[in-house]
């Protein structure tokens, strides 16, 4: 694992040569949700390609930049673009930026994504606060890692999503008149969407929404001792008995429509940390 630590330190050194920013909050921006960047003040941008060992995103809506600056008066670093298992990346590569954030000083991680809604009470365009998750990726970013610099090997995940942050997000949503749900996110490999039978199975095991990201970063974040807040924009309805074809373009459109509310919510949360 010393090799991974060396890679992380090389990446941090390259970043430090470009900016002296010391962020305490990390933000991972999901598909179509990059609008938050415009709210970040005193901005400094570094392309992933300029950072040693950083993967490059292949999804068209993921710009591939680290954004440093201030949001709500707090020092933040935002990932404009993340990595997925379906792109062919390993768990180590997917979570590499989270490891780098830890060494940069990040202590709170806000992760966002888009998802398909399987709970019949949820509607496209709504935001769900992630209360818990189910990992069906068939892998973990902790496999093979036994290095105290990263964290304890046997990580307790009983409160992966910080309850005080959940309460804070709910209070702010009420104050801002943003309709939010709360539920369980299940991560699958993708990139194909699910069959009706698969949606039925995922709902049966306790998931409210389904997506293809987030869980690896959250596991790595908890492993690193970070407080985690997860937010998911529901972009399509995945009810097995009323299932209709959906295009990725429609998913992006719904994500962009919900973007301003998500931006407002995240900004207020960071402001009140």
SVG drawing of the C-alpha trace seen along z (x, -y; Angstrom):
<svg xmlns="http://www.w3.org/2000/svg" viewBox="-48 -35 54 45">
<polyline fill="none" stroke="black" stroke-width="0.4" points="0.0,0.0 3.0,-2.3 2.8,-2.6 -0.7,-4.0 0.4,-6.4 3.3,-7.6 0.9,-8.2 -1.4,-10.2 1.5,-12.3 2.7,-12.9 -0.8,-14.1 -1.0,-16.4 2.4,-17.8 1.4,-18.7 -1.8,-20.3 0.2,-22.3 2.4,-23.6 -0.6,-25.2 -2.6,-26.4 -2.1,-27.0 -5.8,-26.4 -6.5,-24.3 -10.1,-23.0 -12.0,-21.5 -15.0,-20.5 -14.9,-18.2 -17.8,-18.1 -18.3,-15.4 -20.6,-16.7 -22.7,-14.1 -24.0,-13.8 -25.4,-17.1 -24.9,-18.8 -21.9,-20.9 -23.7,-24.2 -22.5,-24.6 -19.1,-25.5 -20.4,-29.0 -21.2,-29.6 -17.6,-29.0 -15.7,-32.2 -11.9,-32.9 -11.9,-29.9 -8.7,-28.0 -9.1,-25.1 -6.8,-22.2 -7.5,-19.7 -7.3,-16.1 -4.8,-15.5 -2.4,-17.8 -2.5,-15.8 -0.3,-12.7 -2.2,-9.4 -5.6,-11.0 -7.9,-9.1 -9.7,-10.9 -13.6,-10.8 -15.1,-9.4 -18.7,-10.5 -19.6,-13.5 -21.1,-15.6 -18.1,-15.2 -15.6,-18.0 -12.6,-16.5 -11.5,-19.4 -10.7,-20.0 -12.2,-23.4 -10.7,-25.2 -12.3,-28.2 -14.9,-29.5 -18.5,-28.4 -20.7,-29.9 -17.6,-31.4 -15.9,-27.9 -12.8,-26.7 -13.9,-23.8 -12.6,-21.6 -15.1,-20.3 -14.7,-17.4 -16.3,-18.4 -16.5,-14.9 -16.2,-11.5 -15.2,-8.0 -17.3,-4.9 -16.8,-1.1 -18.5,-0.8 -15.8,-3.0 -13.3,-0.2 -11.7,-1.9 -10.6,0.0 -11.9,-0.8 -8.5,-2.3 -8.8,-4.7 -12.4,-5.6 -11.6,-6.6 -8.1,-8.1 -9.5,-11.6 -11.1,-11.0 -7.7,-9.8 -6.1,-13.0 -8.8,-15.1 -8.0,-13.5 -4.3,-14.5 -5.4,-18.0 -7.2,-18.4 -10.8,-17.6 -12.9,-16.5 -16.5,-16.7 -17.5,-15.2 -20.7,-16.1 -21.5,-13.6 -24.2,-14.1 -25.5,-11.8 -28.4,-11.1 -30.6,-8.0 -33.6,-6.1 -36.5,-6.2 -38.0,-2.9 -40.0,-4.1 -43.5,-4.8 -43.8,-7.9 -40.8,-9.5 -41.0,-11.7 -38.4,-12.7 -36.8,-16.0 -37.0,-15.5 -33.9,-15.3 -33.3,-12.4 -31.1,-12.7 -29.2,-9.4 -29.8,-7.8 -28.0,-4.6 -26.8,-2.5 -26.5,1.0 -23.3,2.0 -24.0,4.3 -20.9,3.4 -19.3,6.7 -16.2,4.9 -14.9,2.6 -12.1,-0.1 -10.8,1.3 -9.8,4.7 -6.1,5.1 -5.7,1.9 -4.1,2.4 -2.4,-0.9 -3.0,-3.0 -2.3,-6.3 -5.6,-5.7 -7.7,-4.4 -8.7,-1.3 -9.0,1.8 -12.3,2.9 -14.5,-0.2 -17.8,-0.6 -20.5,-1.6 -23.4,-1.7 -23.6,-5.5 -21.9,-6.0 -24.0,-9.1 -23.7,-11.6 -26.9,-12.0 -26.3,-15.6 -25.6,-16.5 -28.8,-14.8 -30.8,-16.7 -29.1,-19.9 -30.0,-19.2 -33.6,-18.5 -33.9,-21.7 -32.4,-23.8 -34.6,-22.2 -37.6,-23.1 -36.4,-26.6 -35.7,-26.9 -39.0,-25.2 -37.1,-22.5 -39.0,-19.2 -36.7,-16.4 -37.0,-12.7 -34.9,-10.5 -34.0,-6.9 -31.7,-4.1 -29.4,-4.3 -28.3,-1.1 -25.2,-1.1 -25.0,1.3 -22.3,1.6 -24.1,0.4 -23.8,-1.1 -27.0,0.5 -30.2,-0.5 -32.1,2.3 -34.8,4.7 -38.2,4.6 -37.3,7.8 -34.1,6.2 -36.0,3.1 -38.4,5.3 -35.6,7.2 -33.8,4.0 -36.9,2.5 -37.6,5.8 -34.2,5.7 -34.9,2.2 -33.6,-0.3 -35.5,-3.5 -33.3,-4.6 -30.6,-3.0 -27.4,-4.5 -23.9,-3.6 -21.6,-5.6 -21.2,-7.2 -20.8,-4.1 -17.0,-3.6 -16.3,-7.3 -18.4,-7.1 -16.7,-4.0 -13.3,-5.6 -14.5,-8.8 -15.7,-6.9 -12.4,-5.0 -10.6,-8.4 -12.6,-9.7 -14.8,-12.1 -18.3,-13.1 -20.5,-12.3 -23.6,-13.9 -25.2,-12.2 -27.7,-13.8 -29.4,-12.2 -31.4,-13.8 -34.1,-11.4 -34.2,-11.6 -36.6,-8.8 -39.3,-6.6 -38.4,-2.9 -41.6,-1.2 -41.5,2.3 -45.2,2.6 -45.2,-0.8 -41.8,-0.8 -41.1,-2.9 -37.9,-3.3 -35.8,-6.3 -33.0,-8.0 -29.8,-9.3 -30.6,-12.7 -33.8,-12.9 -31.9,-11.9 -29.5,-14.7 -32.3,-17.2 -34.1,-16.3 -30.7,-16.6 -30.2,-20.1 -33.7,-21.2 -33.1,-20.0 -29.6,-21.5 -30.5,-25.0 -32.3,-23.5 -29.4,-21.1 -27.0,-24.0 -29.0,-26.1 -29.2,-23.2 -25.5,-22.4 -24.4,-26.0 -26.5,-26.5 -25.3,-23.3 -21.7,-24.2 -22.4,-27.7 -23.7,-26.3 -21.1,-23.7"/>
</svg>
